[in-house]
Every structure is written in C-alpha cells, then in structure tokens.
Amino acid sequence: MRFEISGKFKTPEGWQPFKKIVEAHNEKFAIEKVYSIIGSNHKVKRYSIRINQINRVES
C-alpha cells in the first residue's frame, strides 16, 4: 500500500512543511518510514516532526 503523509518539521529558520508518498504495509510503518526519511535527510529528531494528515493512495 502507498500512503501520502503531510506535516511539518522544525528547522532553525522555523517550521518547514512536507508531503511524502511512501510504500508501507500499514499506517504505523508509513509513519515510521517518514520519521526515518525526514530525520536522515534533514538531521531532525522525531520530536521535531509533526504529522498532520495520512491518506491512503490508490495505485
């Protein structure tokens, strides 16, 4: 399944919005994957990432 996850993460300049589409078995794994991707790419801790919306994307 594919999920579209949108939210924001905190940077020194302020809150930066994001929208990611990830492949995962369920919503819980999709959220973990987004935490991993955002944290790795932007050096942000999990507590600085806010998820606003999760939608299942039909492929």
Beta strands, then each sheet from edge to edge (+ up, - down):
strand 1: 2-11
strand 2: 14-23
strand 3: 49-57
sheet 1: 2+ 1- 3+
end
